[in-house]
């Protein structure tokens, strides 16, 4: 069996049941971008090395560039009814909608698409469904209000948490939030996406899925964003920001097209906004504003190669709308990646910094 080498302390859970309590906090969210998928249901989703792997109700397994929507690879699935995906840093894990004793979990080589090993779900109640990897262990749902933490080296259950859910097929897919060590879970019947305490299953936050009660796949990227997918008539994958304020691009990054950047869901801003850009070629040290670091900075290669100056060095908005002036996107080659964040100021200094968003020139 092939695994990434990890030196981590694994915390085992006992079986924990969550009793009904106070309602979860409903949080704002913003869909930043979408790209289409070709199936009526995209059930499984996972993030791997700045790409997204996805599978559908009857397969296949596909890899996409999430910033351009370009399909990179396609492999057949080892059986029908894929439901969950996870990536452990080396291999893919795929869950299919079967009960024990039928093998329903597959460890897959992402380079060849070949099955490394197959497993029977380590529970008898429910069917294998959504998955997530937390850096050391695998999390797997059973569509019967339980989420299991699994040691994949020994293939044993370390513990489980029960989650409150109404209706059938819940919870669906999972996403591990590496910032807060919490689990996001999608709920098909209620059309909700919830953040759970990974120790006891308590619902910490929730919001209405953009896919309603067709919510399916879910994953967390290497930055700070959820990605979700669904079925029925909304056949796409969405990048979702759950940390306001939100920065939104208006326009398409194609040469000669008019674009704007806007901050939404801001609080107590006076409207002063500038954007800080960064490319993969390197950075200056972080900019300090009012003694607080802004984590992105323009580097000289970006300025020369992308010709973004003065657009992203400092665009000041004094209209109290937190929107940059409209400007023409320069004539740049396609497929150049860069990152941008929005910074708002008031008379006292720094108010907020948005999550850094990756863009690719079109």
C-alpha positions as CSV (number, residue, x, y, z in Angstrom):
1,X,0.0,0.0,0.0
2,X,1.4,3.4,-1.0
3,X,1.1,6.4,1.3
4,X,2.6,9.8,1.6
5,X,5.1,9.8,4.5
6,X,3.7,11.9,7.4
7,X,5.0,12.6,10.8
8,X,1.9,13.7,12.6
9,X,0.1,13.0,15.8
10,X,-3.2,11.4,15.1
11,X,-6.0,12.2,17.6
12,X,-8.5,9.3,17.8
13,X,-12.1,10.0,18.5
14,X,-14.5,8.0,20.5
15,X,-18.0,7.7,19.2
16,X,-19.7,11.0,20.0
17,X,-23.4,11.9,19.7
18,X,-24.5,15.4,19.3
19,X,-27.6,16.4,21.2
20,X,-29.9,19.1,19.7
21,X,-29.0,22.5,20.9
22,X,-28.9,26.1,19.9
23,X,-29.2,26.8,16.2
24,X,-26.0,27.4,14.2
25,X,-24.9,30.8,13.1
26,X,-25.9,31.6,9.5
27,X,-23.0,33.2,7.7
28,X,-22.8,35.2,4.5
29,X,-21.0,33.8,1.5
30,X,-20.1,34.8,-2.0
31,X,-19.7,32.7,-5.1
32,X,-16.5,34.0,-6.7
33,X,-16.4,32.0,-9.9
34,X,-17.9,28.9,-11.6
35,X,-16.9,26.5,-14.3
36,X,-19.2,24.0,-16.0
37,X,-19.1,20.2,-15.7
38,X,-20.6,17.8,-18.2
39,X,-22.9,15.7,-16.1
40,X,-26.3,16.0,-14.6
41,X,-24.8,15.1,-11.2
42,X,-21.2,15.8,-10.1
43,X,-21.1,13.8,-6.8
44,X,-17.5,13.8,-5.8
45,X,-15.0,16.6,-5.5
46,X,-11.5,17.1,-4.1
47,X,-8.6,19.5,-4.3
48,X,-5.1,18.3,-5.3
49,X,-2.1,20.3,-6.2
50,X,-4.0,23.4,-7.4
51,X,-6.4,21.3,-9.5
52,X,-9.8,19.7,-8.9
53,X,-10.7,16.1,-9.3
54,X,-14.3,15.3,-9.9
55,X,-16.5,12.3,-10.5
56,X,-20.2,11.8,-11.5
57,X,-23.0,9.4,-10.7
58,X,-21.7,6.8,-13.1
59,X,-18.1,8.1,-13.6
60,X,-15.7,8.8,-15.1
61,X,-13.0,10.4,-12.8
62,X,-11.7,13.7,-14.2
63,X,-9.1,16.3,-13.4
64,X,-9.8,20.1,-14.1
65,X,-7.9,23.4,-13.9
66,X,-10.4,25.2,-11.7
67,X,-9.4,28.7,-12.9
68,X,-9.9,28.0,-16.6
69,X,-12.3,25.1,-16.5
70,X,-9.9,23.1,-18.8
71,X,-10.2,19.3,-18.4
72,X,-6.7,17.8,-17.9
73,X,-7.3,14.0,-17.5
74,X,-10.1,11.5,-17.7
75,X,-10.0,8.0,-16.1
76,X,-12.7,5.3,-15.8
77,X,-13.9,4.7,-12.3
78,X,-13.3,1.2,-10.7
79,X,-17.1,0.8,-10.4
80,X,-20.3,2.7,-10.8
81,X,-21.9,5.1,-8.3
82,X,-18.9,7.3,-7.2
83,X,-19.9,9.5,-4.3
84,X,-16.8,10.9,-2.6
85,X,-13.2,11.9,-3.3
86,X,-10.2,12.8,-1.2
87,X,-6.5,13.4,-1.8
88,X,-3.8,12.4,0.7
89,X,-0.9,14.3,-0.9
90,X,0.0,11.3,-3.0
91,X,-3.0,9.2,-3.9
92,X,-6.7,9.8,-4.6
93,X,-9.4,8.0,-2.5
94,X,-12.7,7.3,-4.1
95,X,-15.9,6.2,-2.3
96,X,-18.7,4.6,-4.1
97,X,-22.3,4.1,-3.0
98,X,-22.2,0.5,-1.8
99,X,-22.6,-1.3,1.5
100,X,-20.3,-3.8,3.2
101,X,-19.2,-6.4,2.3
102,X,-18.9,-5.0,-1.2
103,X,-15.6,-3.1,-1.6
104,X,-16.6,0.6,-1.8
105,X,-13.4,2.6,-1.1
106,X,-10.6,2.7,-3.7
107,X,-7.0,4.1,-3.4
108,X,-6.1,5.4,-6.9
109,X,-2.8,6.4,-8.5
110,X,-3.6,9.9,-9.9
111,X,-0.8,9.6,-12.6
112,X,-2.1,6.4,-14.1
113,X,-5.7,6.1,-12.8
114,X,-5.0,2.6,-11.6
115,X,-6.4,1.1,-8.4
116,X,-3.7,0.6,-5.8
117,X,-6.0,-1.1,-3.3
118,X,-9.7,-1.5,-2.5
119,X,-11.4,-1.6,0.9
120,X,-14.7,-2.5,2.4
121,X,-16.3,0.3,4.4
122,X,-15.5,-0.1,8.1
123,X,-19.2,0.2,9.2
124,X,-22.3,-1.8,8.5
125,X,-24.9,1.0,8.9
126,X,-25.4,3.0,5.7
127,X,-23.4,3.3,2.5
128,X,-20.1,4.9,1.7
129,X,-20.4,8.5,0.6
130,X,-18.5,11.8,1.1
131,X,-14.8,11.9,2.0
132,X,-12.1,14.3,3.2
133,X,-8.5,14.1,4.2
134,X,-7.2,16.0,7.3
135,X,-3.5,15.6,6.7
136,X,-3.2,12.3,8.6
137,X,-6.6,10.4,8.5
138,X,-9.5,9.9,6.2
139,X,-13.1,11.0,7.1
140,X,-16.0,9.1,5.5
141,X,-19.8,9.7,5.8
142,X,-22.4,6.9,5.8
143,X,-25.5,8.8,4.7
144,X,-27.0,8.0,8.1
145,X,-26.0,11.0,10.1
146,X,-22.5,9.7,11.0
147,X,-19.0,10.7,10.0
148,X,-16.1,8.2,10.6
149,X,-12.4,9.0,11.1
150,X,-10.3,6.2,9.6
151,X,-6.7,5.2,10.0
152,X,-5.9,4.2,6.4
153,X,-2.6,2.4,7.3
154,X,-4.5,-0.1,9.5
155,X,-7.9,0.4,8.0
156,X,-9.6,0.8,11.4
157,X,-12.1,3.4,12.7
158,X,-10.5,5.8,15.2
159,X,-13.8,7.3,16.1
160,X,-17.1,8.8,14.8
161,X,-19.3,11.8,15.3
162,X,-23.0,12.0,14.8
163,X,-24.4,15.1,13.1
164,X,-28.0,16.5,13.1
165,X,-29.6,16.1,9.7
166,X,-33.1,15.8,8.3
167,X,-34.1,13.7,5.3
168,X,-32.1,11.0,3.6
169,X,-28.7,10.9,1.9
170,X,-27.1,13.1,4.7
171,X,-24.5,14.2,5.2
172,X,-23.2,14.2,1.6
173,X,-19.6,15.2,0.7
174,X,-17.1,16.6,3.2
175,X,-14.3,19.2,3.2
176,X,-11.5,19.6,5.8
177,X,-10.8,23.2,6.8
178,X,-7.1,23.2,7.6
179,X,-7.3,26.7,9.1
180,X,-9.6,25.8,11.9
181,X,-9.4,21.9,11.9
182,X,-13.1,21.7,11.3
183,X,-15.3,19.7,8.9
184,X,-17.6,21.2,6.3
185,X,-20.4,18.9,5.2
186,X,-23.1,19.3,2.5
187,X,-26.7,18.4,3.2
188,X,-28.7,17.4,0.1
189,X,-32.2,17.3,1.7
190,X,-32.0,20.6,3.5
191,X,-29.8,22.4,0.9
192,X,-27.3,23.5,3.5
193,X,-23.5,23.6,3.9
194,X,-22.5,23.3,7.5
195,X,-19.2,23.6,9.4
196,X,-18.9,21.0,12.2
197,X,-16.7,20.7,15.2
198,X,-14.5,17.7,14.3
199,X,-14.4,16.5,17.9
200,X,-18.1,16.3,18.6
201,X,-20.0,17.1,15.4
202,X,-21.6,20.3,16.7
203,X,-22.8,22.6,14.0
204,X,-20.7,25.8,14.2
205,X,-21.9,27.7,11.1
206,X,-24.1,27.1,8.1
207,X,-25.3,28.7,4.9
208,X,-27.7,27.9,2.1
209,X,-25.9,26.0,-0.7
210,X,-26.0,27.7,-4.1
211,X,-27.2,24.3,-5.4
212,X,-30.2,24.1,-3.0
213,X,-31.3,20.5,-2.3
214,X,-29.1,19.3,-5.1
215,X,-25.9,19.9,-3.1
216,X,-23.4,17.2,-3.9
217,X,-19.6,17.5,-4.0
218,X,-17.5,19.7,-1.5
219,X,-13.8,20.4,-1.0
220,X,-11.5,23.0,0.6
221,X,-8.6,24.4,-1.5
222,X,-5.1,25.1,-0.4
223,X,-6.0,28.7,0.2
224,X,-9.2,29.8,2.0
225,X,-12.1,28.8,-0.1
226,X,-14.7,26.1,-0.4
227,X,-15.6,24.5,-3.8
228,X,-19.0,22.9,-4.2
229,X,-21.0,21.2,-7.0
230,X,-24.5,20.0,-7.5
231,X,-26.9,18.5,-10.0
232,X,-30.2,18.9,-11.8
233,X,-30.1,22.2,-13.8
234,X,-27.1,24.0,-12.3
235,X,-24.3,22.0,-13.9
236,X,-21.2,23.7,-12.6
237,X,-18.6,23.9,-9.9
238,X,-18.5,27.0,-7.6
239,X,-15.7,28.6,-5.7
240,X,-17.2,30.0,-2.5
241,X,-15.7,32.6,-0.1
242,X,-17.1,32.4,3.4
243,X,-15.0,35.1,5.0
244,X,-16.3,38.7,4.4
245,X,-15.6,41.2,3.0
246,X,-15.7,39.6,-0.4
247,X,-13.8,40.8,-3.5
248,X,-15.6,40.4,-6.8
249,X,-14.2,40.7,-10.3
250,X,-16.5,42.4,-12.8
251,X,-15.5,41.6,-16.3
252,X,-13.4,39.0,-18.1
253,X,-9.6,39.0,-18.0
254,X,-9.2,39.2,-21.8
255,X,-7.1,41.8,-23.5
256,X,-8.9,45.1,-24.1
257,X,-12.0,44.3,-22.0
258,X,-13.3,46.7,-19.3
259,X,-13.0,45.3,-15.7
260,X,-13.5,46.4,-12.2
261,X,-12.9,45.0,-8.7
262,X,-15.5,45.5,-6.0
263,X,-15.6,44.8,-2.3
264,X,-19.0,43.6,-1.0
265,X,-20.3,42.8,2.5
266,X,-18.0,45.4,4.0
267,X,-18.5,46.9,7.5
268,X,-17.5,50.5,8.5
269,X,-15.5,51.1,5.4
270,X,-15.1,54.7,4.1
271,X,-14.6,53.5,0.6
272,X,-10.9,53.7,0.2
273,X,-9.8,50.5,-1.6
274,X,-6.6,49.4,-3.2
275,X,-5.6,46.1,-4.7
276,X,-2.4,44.3,-4.1
277,X,-1.2,41.8,-6.7
278,X,1.4,39.0,-6.6
279,X,2.7,36.6,-9.2
280,X,4.3,33.2,-8.9
281,X,7.7,34.7,-9.8
282,X,8.3,36.1,-6.3
283,X,7.4,38.9,-3.9
284,X,8.7,41.8,-2.0
285,X,8.4,41.6,1.8
286,X,4.8,42.1,3.0
287,X,3.5,45.6,2.9
288,X,2.9,47.1,6.4
289,X,-0.1,49.4,6.9
290,X,-0.8,50.9,10.3
291,X,1.5,48.3,11.8
292,X,-0.4,45.4,10.2
293,X,1.1,43.2,7.4
294,X,-0.7,43.0,4.1
295,X,0.4,39.5,2.9
296,X,0.7,40.2,-0.9
297,X,2.9,42.6,-2.7
298,X,3.8,43.4,-6.3
299,X,7.2,42.1,-7.4
300,X,9.2,43.6,-10.2
301,X,8.7,40.7,-12.5
302,X,5.0,41.1,-12.2
303,X,5.2,44.8,-13.0
304,X,7.4,44.2,-16.0
305,X,5.8,41.0,-17.3
306,X,2.2,41.6,-16.6
307,X,2.3,45.4,-17.0
308,X,-0.2,45.8,-14.2
309,X,1.2,49.1,-12.9
310,X,-0.6,51.3,-11.8
311,X,-3.7,49.1,-11.7
312,X,-2.7,46.9,-8.8
313,X,0.0,48.9,-7.1
314,X,-2.6,51.3,-5.6
315,X,-6.0,52.0,-7.0
316,X,-7.7,54.4,-4.6
317,X,-11.4,54.6,-4.5
318,X,-13.0,57.7,-2.9
319,X,-16.5,57.1,-4.1
320,X,-17.6,55.3,-0.9
321,X,-18.6,52.3,-2.9
322,X,-15.5,50.2,-2.4
323,X,-15.2,49.8,-6.2
324,X,-12.2,50.5,-8.4
325,X,-12.5,52.7,-11.4
326,X,-13.3,50.8,-14.6
327,X,-10.2,50.2,-16.7
328,X,-9.2,48.2,-19.8
329,X,-7.5,45.0,-19.1
330,X,-4.0,45.1,-20.8
331,X,-3.2,42.9,-23.8
332,X,-1.5,40.1,-21.9
333,X,-0.8,36.5,-23.0
334,X,-3.3,33.9,-21.7
335,X,-2.6,31.4,-18.9
336,X,-0.6,33.8,-16.7
337,X,-1.4,33.1,-13.0
338,X,-1.5,35.9,-10.4
339,X,-3.1,36.6,-7.0
340,X,-5.0,39.7,-5.8
341,X,-6.4,40.8,-2.5
342,X,-8.4,43.8,-1.6
343,X,-7.5,46.1,1.3
344,X,-9.8,48.7,2.8
345,X,-8.8,51.7,5.0
346,X,-10.4,54.2,7.2
347,X,-9.1,57.2,9.0
348,X,-7.5,55.0,11.7
349,X,-5.7,52.7,9.3
350,X,-6.3,49.2,8.1
351,X,-9.9,47.9,8.3
352,X,-9.8,44.6,6.5
353,X,-7.9,42.4,4.0
354,X,-9.8,40.0,1.8
355,X,-8.7,36.4,1.2
356,X,-6.1,36.3,-1.7
357,X,-7.8,35.1,-4.9
358,X,-6.0,33.4,-7.8
359,X,-6.8,34.5,-11.3
360,X,-5.5,33.3,-14.7
361,X,-5.4,35.6,-17.7
362,X,-7.7,34.5,-20.5
